[in-house]
Amino acid sequence: MTVFTDTLTLTGRMMKHMTRSVDTIMTVVLMPIMLMLAFIYIFGGAMTIPPETYKGFIVPAILLFTVASGVGYTAFRLNTDVQNGIFERFHSMPIAKSAILNSHVMTSVTFNFISAMIVLFSSILIGFRPKADGLEWLMAIILLLVATYALSWIAVLFGLIAKNNETAIAFSYLLIGLLFISSGFVPTETLPKVLRGFADHQPMTPIINSLRSLLTEGQMPSEIWIALAWSIGTIVIFQVLSIYVYRKKMR
């Protein structure tokens, strides 16, 4: 119970920082909505996909864009705690040491999932009509949560190893780059051959395709197991690396 209560307490501390930061809210919530509007109403006319269909096509990528933008701030705030000696202060207190990293991850998952839901609601306001029923909604939420959890552990590792705040947040641009070279914004069939090969076999594509099938088509995708495998593998690898770096840093 100590680990659970300590994690909740520290998560509450981090949530206050996140919700009081206008810069974070603008980047994580408003920017994805503006990007979605730009792609639908400015670039959408140049797409071979009909505008109404394109709304549903692009929503999964925008949801992941929201999360990818948000985990950058997870790395930023964790690195700030490292640089300011907050971790050392927590280590001198009678709290569960695992709660220190766990609270950053839980804050990231909570804040970014709420942000993604706000963006999803915004997409419904502009005409996106999900076809998912109860089971598809449940699977879409589970997949998005697992993917967010995975990206949050990547953020934790970069927050620990970065030399400064700017370097810590920069890794999120790599995640955003993966989104643009995926099936998120255009069908991979339209990409050059080399890029198509990369796009078809990188982790963002099965996650996007699975969310698109669940939400837009209301169908259970066969790719969901690939998406979950990518996400779970990422969690295991980056959690192990993060804990290793954390313990080494705190010696």
N, C-alpha and C positions, 0 to 999 in steps of 0.2 A: 504493500500500500504506500510505503514511503516514496518509491520511485514514481508511482502514479500521481500522488498528490504534489510532489516536488515538480514533476513535469507540467502539471496543470498550472501551478503557481508561476513557473517561469514562462510558460506559454502565454499566460495572461499579461505578463510584463512585456513580452515581445509584441503581442497583438495591439497593445496601447501605442507602441512605437509606430507600428505599421498604419494603424487607422488615423493617427494624428499627423501623418506625413502627407501633405498635399501632393508633393512630387511623386510619391509612390502611387497614390490613387490615380493621378493623371496618367502615369505611364502604364500602369497595370490594367486600368479599367477604360479610361477614355481613349487611349491610343489604339487598342484593338477595335473598339467600336468605330473610330474614324477610319482605320484601315479597311474594315469590313464595308463601310459606306463607300469608300473610294473604289474598291475593287468591284462592287456591285454596280454603282451608278456612274463611275467614270471609265473604268477599264472593262466593265462587263459587256459593253456594247461591241467590243472588239473580239469577244470570245465566241467560239463556235457553239457553246452551250447557251440555250435560251436564258434570258435574264431571270425568269422565275425559277427555273431549274438551278441556275447558278447560285442562287441564295442558299439552297440546301447543300449544294456541292462545296461551298466555301466555308460554311459554319464550323465543321470539325477542325479545319486548319486554324481558324480564328480562335477557337477555344484553346488549342495547344499553344498558339502564339501568346495568348493571355498568360498561360502558365509559364512559358519560357521567359517572358518578360518579368514575371513576378519572382521567379527563383533567383534572378540576378540580384534582387534586393535582399534575398535570404543570405546569399554569399556576402553581400556588402555589409549587412548588419552583424553577421557572425564575425567577419574580419575586423569590424569596428570593436567588438567585444575583445577580440584577441589583442589588437593594437593598444587598447586602453587598459589592459590588465584586468578586465572584468572576469575572465576565466580563472585567473589566479585568486581573485577575491572569492569566487564561488567555491574554489577548492579548499579554501580555509574555513568554509562554513559547513555545518553538519547537515549536508543535503546529499542525496544520491547523485554520484558523479555522472551516471549515465543520463540523468535528467537534463544535463546542460546541453548536450547535442540533441537529445530527443525533443526538447522544447523548441529549438530552432526548426526542426523538421515538422513538428506538429503545427507550429505557427504558419510555416510555409504552405502546408497542405490545406489548412483551414482558410487562410486568407486567399490563396490562389483559387481554391475551389469556389468560394463565394464570389470572387471576381469573375470566374468563368460562367457562373450561373447568371450574373448580372448581364454579361455579354450575350448569353444565350437568350435571355428574356428580351434584350434589345433587338436581337435578330427576329424574334417572333413579332415584335412591334412593327418591323418593316416588311413583314410578309412571309417569313419562313414558317412553314407549317409541318412540324414533325409528324411522321406516320407511326411512330413507336407506340406500342401498347405497354402494359405494366412490366412485362418481362424484359422487353427491349430497353425501356427506360432504366430499369434496375441494372442491367448489364452495361449500359452506356455510363452510368454513374460509377459503377465499380471500376470499369476500365479507366475512366478519367481520373479517379482517385488513385489507382495504382500507378498510372503514368505520372501523376503529380508527385506522388511519394518517391518514385524513382528519380525524377528530375531534381527533387529537393535534396536527395543524398549527393547527387553530383554537385549541387550548389554548396553543400557542407564541405566537401573535399576542397573545392576551389577557394572557399572562404578561409579554410585553415592554411592552405599553402601559399596564398597570395601575399605579396610583400606590402600591398597597400589596398585601399578601398577601390580605387579605379581599376586595378588589375583584377580584383575579386569579381566585380560586376561584368567585366568584359567577356567572360566565358559564355554568358547568355546569348551573345551575338552568334556564337557557333551553333547554338541550338536553333536560333532563328534562321540561320543559313541553311540548316538541315530541312527546316520547314519549307523554304522556298525551292529547294531541290528535292521535291517529293511530289506526291499526288495531291497536295493540299490546295493549290491554286489553279493548276491546269492538269488535264490528264497526262500521265507520263508518256503516252504514245506520241504526244506533240513535241517532246524534248529531243534534242540531238541524241544519237545512239549511245555515246559514252555516258552522258548525263542520265539517260533513261535507265541504263544498267545500274548506275549507282542509286538512282531514285527508287527503283523497284526493290532493292535489297537493303535499304537502310531502315532503321527502326521506326522512324516517323510515319512511313507509308502504311504499314499494316495497322498502326494505331488509328490513323486518319481514315483509312478505308473501312475499318471496323466501326468507328463512330458514325461514319456516313451511312453505312448499311443499316445500323441500328436506328439512328434518328431519322434519316431522310427516307429510307426505303421500308423501315419497319420489319427488317429481316435479320435473322441471326447469322452473322457472317462466319465462314469457315476460317477466315484469317484471324479471328479473335484469339485463337490459341497462340498464334505466332506473335501477336501484339502483346499478350500477357507474358509470353516467354521472354521477349525482349525486355519488358519492364521488370520482371522479377530478376532476370539475370543482371540487369543494371543495378537493382537494389542491393543484391548480394555483393557484387564487386565493389561498388562505391561505399557501401556501409563498412565493409571490412577495411578498405583503404582509409576511410575517414577515421575510424576508431584507432587504426594503427598510427596515423599521423597525429591524432589528438593525444594519445598516450605518450608518444615520443616528445611532443611539444610540451607536455605538462610535467615531464620528469624534472 
